[in-house]
Amino acid sequence: MHFLYKQHRTKLCTMLPWLVLITLPWAHTQGLQHSLAALLLITISWPVEVRIKPVLRSALLFGLIALVTSLQKMGTHLFPLAIKELFWSFLVPLAGFACAATLDVRQNRAVQAISMVLTLIFVLFITGAALFWSRMGVITGESASGFWRFYPGPGISSTLLLLSMPLVLTGLGDHQPLLMRLSRHHWALLALLATTWGGWLTGNREFWLGWMLVLLVTLHALSRRKRHGQLLLLITAILGFSLAVGMIRHQTHVRTDLHGFATITHDNRLIIWQYWLKQIPNAPWMGHGYGKAVQRAYYRQDQHLQNPVGIQVLIGTHAHNVLLDTWIQTGLFGVLGWLLLQWKLAHPIEVDPSIRQAASLLVVLMLLKNATDDFMDFQVPLFYCLQLGLIWSSRRPTDPAPDHPKAQQAQA
């Protein structure tokens, strides 16, 4: 019976990343992903493996802190909402990570290949949606290319595109033939170009900071293997920084018709951050309870509001910064626990250094992208953890050769 359960769990672990990736273009309609998540938790539970135990222990620590902070709302309608958000935005994504991280190399390569193909399809979907809405006369917002913009919003679509880049980097240099006689190397290059084009279409400014970081990490790895690599890296860094700054300035002007420091002083995020920073002393250690529903309720109660309007809606939604939101909700202890979890996720053990670099890059990109907003709701953390899991399983630790010192020590 245990063998059948384990075999069934292995099959679902293989299917889950494919199913989640296929649902990505519909990130705003979460019904299918909720069903997949319920299937994941009910059927496979937590795949426990030695390599991912440090992550699971850190996750348990933060989960307990989040639960304890939410007990403050026991007996109110906010407590079930806090538990629901803890389930969907934290437990389910981590279960997805554990599931993907247990894939073997063969399964992982297949999932990575389809991930790169779906990245191309995702960008085509962005382009098609933008053209469709512009032809229908629906102005969804202006960006770098006029009315071309992914309808559900530039933030989430650009976040998903940017978080797909580190996984794609693991395919560079791998010439194993795949679909249509193209290698993973070719698919990776196409996917990187597609994500760059998709980022342009979204008109999201933070995307270009992350894009520049991906470019520098990639070139740094290449420069260590080529002559005059450091000079190439420096030149590319200057050109990449200039291009990123130019794109950010252009997109800011198109969206706000402002230039220079005016774009900073007129940004509503300054007002939002100032309000929430002032609320930290009210509950500095344990916060007000996990989840943005608790955060919104706190704001309305503090401001004696029933139906916020205008800037009040933006402030009351969340703090537009993932670390600030975590501090408000779970206090300083929660922030430290959450950062410890991200550190563990960024450092897979006993893998190729390039894989560890890709995992670290993914975590940094997540922090960068959510420094001026917070998209860590259900669909984004599920995708984030799934990508991390695929990176973790990209290079499985191998048994040392019989003449290796470690093998001889083990035999002794």
SELUMVO-191475 format. One record per residue (C-alpha): x, y, z; chain. Coordinates in nm, 4 decimals. Example, Ala and Ser with C-alpha at 12.3 -4.5 7.8 and 13.67 -1.06 7.14 Angstrom:
> 1.2300  -0.4500  0.7800  A
> 1.3670  -0.1060  0.7140  A
This chain:
> 0.0000  0.0000  0.0000  A
> 0.2818  0.2366  0.0889  A
> 0.4556  0.1528  -0.2408  A
> 0.1427  0.2365  -0.4427  A
> 0.1026  0.5649  -0.2559  A
> 0.4663  0.6574  -0.3185  A
> 0.4383  0.5676  -0.6885  A
> 0.1180  0.7727  -0.7235  A
> 0.2843  1.0665  -0.5488  A
> 0.5810  1.0491  -0.7864  A
> 0.3510  1.0669  -1.0895  A
> 0.1691  1.3676  -0.9483  A
> 0.5005  1.5372  -0.8702  A
> 0.5848  1.5020  -1.2381  A
> 0.2474  1.6321  -1.3587  A
> 0.2056  1.9250  -1.1207  A
> 0.4704  2.1621  -1.2671  A
> 0.3301  2.1073  -1.6154  A
> -0.0242  2.1816  -1.5026  A
> 0.0737  2.4947  -1.3083  A
> 0.2812  2.6289  -1.5971  A
> -0.0056  2.5764  -1.8406  A
> -0.2394  2.7822  -1.6173  A
> -0.0032  3.0812  -1.5895  A
> -0.1586  3.3055  -1.8577  A
> -0.4793  3.2993  -1.6538  A
> -0.3082  3.4094  -1.3331  A
> -0.5979  3.6377  -1.2347  A
> -0.8526  3.3548  -1.2473  A
> -0.7299  3.1232  -0.9761  A
> -0.9970  2.8534  -0.9765  A
> -0.7933  2.5940  -1.1661  A
> -0.4797  2.6639  -0.9628  A
> -0.6767  2.6334  -0.6386  A
> -0.8014  2.2932  -0.7525  A
> -0.4474  2.1840  -0.8397  A
> -0.3243  2.3059  -0.5039  A
> -0.5910  2.1134  -0.3146  A
> -0.5023  1.8024  -0.5169  A
> -0.1358  1.8567  -0.4357  A
> -0.1818  1.8851  -0.0598  A
> -0.4392  1.6095  -0.0247  A
> -0.2637  1.3552  -0.2437  A
> 0.1087  1.3942  -0.1871  A
> 0.1341  1.5807  0.1425  A
> 0.4939  1.6869  0.2091  A
> 0.7630  1.4936  0.0201  A
> 1.0412  1.4818  0.2801  A
> 1.3931  1.4515  0.1499  A
> 1.7271  1.5183  0.3150  A
> 1.8198  1.7955  0.0735  A
> 1.5054  2.0007  0.1363  A
> 1.4790  1.9446  0.5125  A
> 1.6520  2.2779  0.5943  A
> 1.3872  2.4585  0.3880  A
> 1.1025  2.2693  0.5538  A
> 1.2386  2.3438  0.9008  A
> 1.2635  2.7155  0.8178  A
> 0.9139  2.7052  0.6694  A
> 0.7826  2.5444  0.9880  A
> 0.9419  2.8206  1.1957  A
> 0.7863  3.1008  0.9938  A
> 0.4535  2.9180  0.9701  A
> 0.4365  2.8876  1.3498  A
> 0.5178  3.2572  1.3909  A
> 0.2469  3.3517  1.1396  A
> -0.0021  3.1249  1.3165  A
> 0.0777  3.2676  1.6603  A
> 0.0385  3.6252  1.5350  A
> -0.2976  3.5327  1.3843  A
> -0.4251  3.3947  1.7152  A
> -0.4760  3.7586  1.8156  A
> -0.7782  3.7539  1.5847  A
> -0.9273  3.4391  1.7362  A
> -1.3031  3.4743  1.7704  A
> -1.3325  3.7343  1.4928  A
> -1.4148  3.6941  1.1237  A
> -1.0508  3.7792  1.0441  A
> -0.9073  3.4615  1.1961  A
> -1.0472  3.2258  0.9257  A
> -0.9252  3.4710  0.6598  A
> -0.5765  3.4691  0.8109  A
> -0.5704  3.0880  0.8139  A
> -0.6943  3.0792  0.4539  A
> -0.4161  3.3143  0.3377  A
> -0.1591  3.1147  0.5339  A
> -0.2797  2.8039  0.3527  A
> -0.2991  2.9405  -0.0034  A
> -0.0111  3.1866  -0.0030  A
> 0.2363  2.9893  0.2075  A
> 0.1661  2.6184  0.2576  A
> 0.0515  2.5431  -0.0959  A
> 0.3480  2.7118  -0.2706  A
> 0.5955  2.5379  -0.0397  A
> 0.4298  2.2057  -0.1129  A
> 0.4784  2.2865  -0.4812  A
> 0.8463  2.3553  -0.4130  A
> 0.8868  2.0257  -0.2290  A
> 0.7105  1.8472  -0.5132  A
> 0.9280  1.9938  -0.7905  A
> 1.2505  1.9640  -0.5902  A
> 1.2081  1.5847  -0.5719  A
> 1.2017  1.5360  -0.9499  A
> 1.4871  1.3376  -1.0964  A
> 1.7091  1.4791  -1.3707  A
> 1.5171  1.3246  -1.6611  A
> 1.1802  1.4506  -1.5397  A
> 1.3275  1.7884  -1.4536  A
> 1.4747  1.8370  -1.8008  A
> 1.1380  1.7650  -1.9592  A
> 0.9589  2.0119  -1.7318  A
> 1.2252  2.2764  -1.7925  A
> 1.1898  2.2324  -2.1674  A
> 0.8134  2.2785  -2.1543  A
> 0.8642  2.5759  -1.9222  A
> 1.0781  2.7478  -2.1866  A
> 0.8245  2.6693  -2.4594  A
> 0.5409  2.8012  -2.2431  A
> 0.7395  3.1175  -2.1784  A
> 0.7281  3.1818  -2.5526  A
> 0.3563  3.1029  -2.5604  A
> 0.2981  3.3284  -2.2602  A
> 0.4611  3.6232  -2.4394  A
> 0.2529  3.5542  -2.7500  A
> -0.0517  3.5602  -2.5243  A
> 0.0549  3.8985  -2.3857  A
> 0.0953  4.0339  -2.7385  A
> -0.2330  3.8866  -2.8579  A
> -0.4251  4.0177  -2.5553  A
> -0.2798  4.3649  -2.6006  A
> -0.3713  4.3733  -2.9702  A
> -0.7189  4.2369  -2.9013  A
> -0.8043  4.4953  -2.6366  A
> -0.6629  4.7820  -2.8413  A
> -0.8682  4.6712  -3.1448  A
> -1.1755  4.6548  -2.9215  A
> -1.1119  5.0128  -2.8153  A
> -1.0416  4.9227  -2.4533  A
> -0.7705  5.1491  -2.3127  A
> -0.6075  4.9413  -2.0407  A
> -0.3241  5.1857  -1.9829  A
> -0.0349  5.3273  -2.1773  A
> 0.3136  5.1817  -2.1742  A
> 0.6296  5.1936  -2.3793  A
> 0.4401  5.0874  -2.6925  A
> 0.1240  5.2937  -2.6703  A
> -0.1768  5.0793  -2.5847  A
> 0.0066  4.7452  -2.5902  A
> -0.0337  4.6146  -2.2404  A
> -0.1225  4.2833  -2.0819  A
> -0.4793  4.3348  -1.9639  A
> -0.4726  4.1833  -1.6110  A
> -0.1961  4.4302  -1.5201  A
> 0.1708  4.4914  -1.5906  A
> 0.2838  4.4056  -1.2389  A
> 0.1931  4.0386  -1.2233  A
> 0.2711  3.9599  -1.5873  A
> 0.6157  4.1241  -1.5693  A
> 0.6809  3.9484  -1.2376  A
> 0.6066  3.6066  -1.3846  A
> 0.8263  3.6819  -1.6849  A
> 1.1168  3.8034  -1.4722  A
> 1.0967  3.5092  -1.2319  A
> 1.1190  3.2692  -1.5262  A
> 1.4644  3.3954  -1.6249  A
> 1.6844  3.2183  -1.3643  A
> 1.5412  2.8777  -1.4577  A
> 1.6071  2.9524  -1.8226  A
> 1.9711  3.0295  -1.7396  A
> 2.0191  2.6691  -1.6247  A
> 1.9580  2.5625  -1.9870  A
> 2.2338  2.7760  -2.1374  A
> 2.5286  2.5680  -2.2485  A
> 2.3273  2.2444  -2.2551  A
> 2.3149  2.1161  -2.6140  A
> 2.1115  1.8036  -2.5516  A
> 1.8588  1.7754  -2.8423  A
> 1.4942  1.8393  -2.7588  A
> 1.1846  1.9335  -2.9581  A
> 1.2296  1.9976  -3.3299  A
> 1.5984  1.9087  -3.2980  A
> 1.6622  2.2245  -3.1000  A
> 1.8730  2.1967  -2.7860  A
> 1.7857  2.3321  -2.4423  A
> 2.0490  2.5946  -2.5171  A
> 1.8488  2.7240  -2.8151  A
> 1.5194  2.7113  -2.6282  A
> 1.6808  2.9019  -2.3401  A
> 1.8011  3.1789  -2.5719  A
> 1.4570  3.2069  -2.7316  A
> 1.2907  3.2176  -2.3895  A
> 1.5270  3.4910  -2.2676  A
> 1.4515  3.7003  -2.5757  A
> 1.0803  3.6375  -2.5282  A
> 1.0832  3.7491  -2.1645  A
> 1.2676  4.0668  -2.2615  A
> 1.0080  4.1432  -2.5294  A
> 0.7286  4.0576  -2.2890  A
> 0.8738  4.2937  -2.0291  A
> 0.8725  4.5718  -2.2884  A
> 0.5065  4.5068  -2.3633  A
> 0.4043  4.5244  -1.9976  A
> 0.5588  4.8693  -1.9540  A
> 0.6701  4.7752  -1.6013  A
> 0.9690  4.9769  -1.4796  A
> 1.0982  4.7417  -1.2093  A
> 1.1299  4.4698  -1.4716  A
> 1.4305  4.6453  -1.6256  A
> 1.6248  4.6571  -1.2997  A
> 1.5823  4.2820  -1.2684  A
> 1.6620  4.2347  -1.6372  A
> 1.9906  4.4195  -1.5908  A
> 2.0764  4.1970  -1.2932  A
> 2.0063  3.8818  -1.4961  A
> 2.2246  4.0160  -1.7761  A
> 2.5162  4.0863  -1.5412  A
> 2.4973  3.7477  -1.3693  A
> 2.4921  3.5707  -1.7050  A
> 2.7850  3.7673  -1.8432  A
> 2.9816  3.7245  -1.5219  A
> 2.9547  3.3485  -1.5575  A
> 3.0653  3.3689  -1.9210  A
> 3.3487  3.6128  -1.8503  A
> 3.5158  3.3659  -1.6157  A
> 3.5637  3.1264  -1.9076  A
> 3.6785  3.3680  -2.1773  A
> 3.9778  3.5987  -2.2327  A
> 3.9161  3.9648  -2.1705  A
> 3.5932  3.8611  -2.0035  A
> 3.6155  4.1259  -1.7312  A
> 3.6390  4.4039  -1.9916  A
> 3.3391  4.2580  -2.1749  A
> 3.1503  4.2446  -1.8460  A
> 3.2299  4.6085  -1.7655  A
> 3.1289  4.7346  -2.1101  A
> 2.8070  4.5355  -2.1045  A
> 2.7297  4.6530  -1.7514  A
> 2.7603  5.0173  -1.8576  A
> 2.5499  4.9635  -2.1701  A
> 2.2919  4.7536  -1.9798  A
> 2.2627  5.0125  -1.7023  A
> 2.2216  5.2937  -1.9561  A
> 1.9542  5.0991  -2.1435  A
> 1.7662  5.0100  -1.8243  A
> 1.7705  5.3709  -1.6999  A
> 1.6570  5.4928  -2.0401  A
> 1.3694  5.2440  -2.0493  A
> 1.2603  5.3345  -1.6969  A
> 1.2680  5.7081  -1.7731  A
> 1.0786  5.6623  -2.0988  A
> 0.8087  5.4420  -1.9481  A
> 0.7700  5.6759  -1.6505  A
> 0.7211  5.9728  -1.8818  A
> 0.4675  5.7848  -2.0942  A
> 0.2652  5.6809  -1.7881  A
> 0.2860  6.0011  -1.5803  A
> 0.4114  6.2759  -1.8150  A
> 0.6741  6.3599  -1.5503  A
> 1.0528  6.3785  -1.5594  A
> 1.3409  6.3439  -1.3118  A
> 1.2787  6.3731  -0.9390  A
> 0.9180  6.4688  -1.0000  A
> 0.8443  6.1031  -1.0728  A
> 0.9604  6.0186  -0.7173  A
> 0.8016  6.3050  -0.5274  A
> 0.4661  6.2478  -0.6995  A
> 0.4621  5.8710  -0.6410  A
> 0.1821  5.7535  -0.4113  A
> 0.4103  5.4848  -0.2710  A
> 0.5831  5.7469  -0.0536  A
> 0.2517  5.8207  0.1173  A
> 0.1753  5.4490  0.1511  A
> 0.5165  5.3650  0.2997  A
> 0.5057  5.6571  0.5434  A
> 0.1707  5.5447  0.6823  A
> 0.2669  5.1809  0.7330  A
> 0.6108  5.2617  0.8765  A
> 0.4363  5.4662  1.1440  A
> 0.2210  5.1631  1.2348  A
> 0.5169  4.9337  1.3152  A
> 0.5616  5.0673  1.6748  A
> 0.2004  4.9676  1.7510  A
> 0.2930  4.5973  1.7201  A
> 0.6681  4.5768  1.6551  A
> 0.7417  4.2193  1.7640  A
> 0.4439  4.0023  1.6673  A
> 0.2539  4.2194  1.4204  A
> -0.1218  4.2412  1.3702  A
> -0.1832  3.8959  1.2211  A
> -0.0882  3.7146  0.9017  A
> -0.2504  3.8118  0.5723  A
> -0.3477  4.1225  0.3827  A
> -0.7095  4.0849  0.4931  A
> -0.5964  4.1539  0.8501  A
> -0.3875  4.4451  0.7241  A
> -0.6793  4.5998  0.5371  A
> -0.9081  4.5633  0.8379  A
> -0.6493  4.7324  1.0600  A
> -0.6263  5.0302  0.8235  A
> -1.0012  5.0795  0.8059  A
> -1.0358  5.0564  1.1831  A
> -0.7452  5.2944  1.2382  A
> -0.8877  5.5511  0.9941  A
> -1.2535  5.4874  1.0928  A
> -1.3361  5.4159  0.7291  A
> -1.6211  5.2151  0.5831  A
> -1.5610  5.2655  0.2087  A
> -1.2137  5.4035  0.1305  A
> -1.1742  5.6011  -0.1923  A
> -0.8838  5.7400  -0.3949  A
> -0.5451  5.7199  -0.2253  A
> -0.7137  5.5570  0.0752  A
> -0.7809  5.2485  -0.1363  A
> -0.4116  5.2204  -0.2281  A
> -0.2954  5.2638  0.1317  A
> -0.5553  5.0267  0.2683  A
> -0.4787  4.7469  0.0215  A
> -0.1266  4.6760  0.1501  A
> 0.2094  4.8494  0.2061  A
> 0.3357  4.7884  -0.1507  A
> 0.6560  4.6329  -0.0160  A
> 0.6860  4.2652  0.0715  A
> 0.9190  4.3158  0.3723  A
> 0.7086  4.5980  0.5129  A
> 0.3916  4.3932  0.4676  A
> 0.5540  4.0973  0.6440  A
> 0.6627  4.3179  0.9343  A
> 0.3167  4.4740  0.9716  A
> 0.1526  4.1314  0.9684  A
> 0.3975  3.9147  1.1672  A
> 0.6299  4.1619  1.3411  A
> 1.0072  4.1595  1.3581  A
> 1.0146  3.7891  1.4477  A
> 0.8136  3.7128  1.1356  A
> 1.0440  3.9201  0.9131  A
> 1.3514  3.7390  1.0466  A
> 1.1828  3.3995  1.0006  A
> 1.0741  3.4868  0.6467  A
> 1.4223  3.6081  0.5504  A
> 1.5737  3.2901  0.6956  A
> 1.3402  3.0867  0.4742  A
> 1.4412  3.2836  0.1641  A
> 1.8099  3.2326  0.2538  A
> 1.7570  2.8579  0.2741  A
> 1.5708  2.8581  -0.0580  A
> 1.8606  3.0445  -0.2197  A
> 2.1228  2.7897  -0.1130  A
> 2.0579  2.4366  -0.2388  A
> 2.3252  2.2029  -0.1071  A
> 2.5457  1.9610  -0.3001  A
> 2.4698  2.1044  -0.6433  A
> 2.6649  2.2688  -0.9204  A
> 2.7637  2.6307  -0.8334  A
> 2.5740  2.7589  -1.1388  A
> 2.2530  2.6057  -1.0017  A
> 2.3077  2.7687  -0.6642  A
> 2.3690  3.0966  -0.8469  A
> 2.0394  3.0620  -1.0360  A
> 1.8486  2.9931  -0.7116  A
> 2.0072  3.2938  -0.5402  A
> 1.9283  3.5117  -0.8414  A
> 1.5638  3.4047  -0.8341  A
> 1.5296  3.5004  -0.4668  A
> 1.6966  3.8382  -0.5272  A
> 1.4688  3.9068  -0.8256  A
> 1.1638  3.8294  -0.6142  A
> 1.2795  4.0750  -0.3457  A
> 1.3639  4.3399  -0.6060  A
> 1.0361  4.3061  -0.7932  A
> 0.8339  4.3281  -0.4717  A
> 1.0236  4.6234  -0.3255  A
> 0.7739  4.8716  -0.4737  A
> 0.4725  4.6402  -0.4703  A
> 0.3728  4.3071  -0.3200  A
> 0.2507  4.0427  -0.5612  A
> 0.3139  3.7535  -0.3201  A
> -0.0423  3.6323  -0.3370  A
> -0.1363  3.2797  -0.4350  A
> -0.0455  3.2597  -0.8038  A
> 0.2919  3.4371  -0.7785  A
> 0.4374  3.2480  -0.4780  A
> 0.3204  2.9197  -0.6317  A
> 0.5076  3.0007  -0.9525  A
> 0.8057  3.1326  -0.7540  A
> 0.8334  2.8180  -0.5416  A
> 0.7787  2.5938  -0.8424  A
> 1.0656  2.7617  -1.0298  A
> 1.2869  2.7264  -0.7230  A
> 1.2011  2.3585  -0.6972  A
> 1.2903  2.3002  -1.0624  A
> 1.6223  2.4778  -1.0113  A
> 1.6936  2.2668  -0.7007  A
> 1.6344  1.9459  -0.8945  A
> 1.8344  2.0554  -1.2005  A
> 2.1469  1.8813  -1.0722  A
> 2.0942  1.5902  -0.8409  A
> 2.3822  1.4960  -0.6083  A
> 2.5625  1.1884  -0.7437  A
> 2.7343  0.9097  -0.5559  A
> 3.1138  0.9551  -0.5489  A
> 3.3307  0.7270  -0.7586  A
> 3.4743  0.4179  -0.5812  A
> 3.8221  0.5725  -0.5719  A
> 3.6939  0.9065  -0.4399  A
> 3.8093  0.9927  -0.0825  A
> 3.4495  1.0336  0.0350  A
> 3.3535  0.6922  -0.1014  A
> 3.6543  0.5333  0.0711  A
> 3.5597  0.7037  0.3992  A
> 3.2037  0.5749  0.3669  A
> 3.3271  0.2200  0.3079  A
> 3.5589  0.2462  0.6071  A
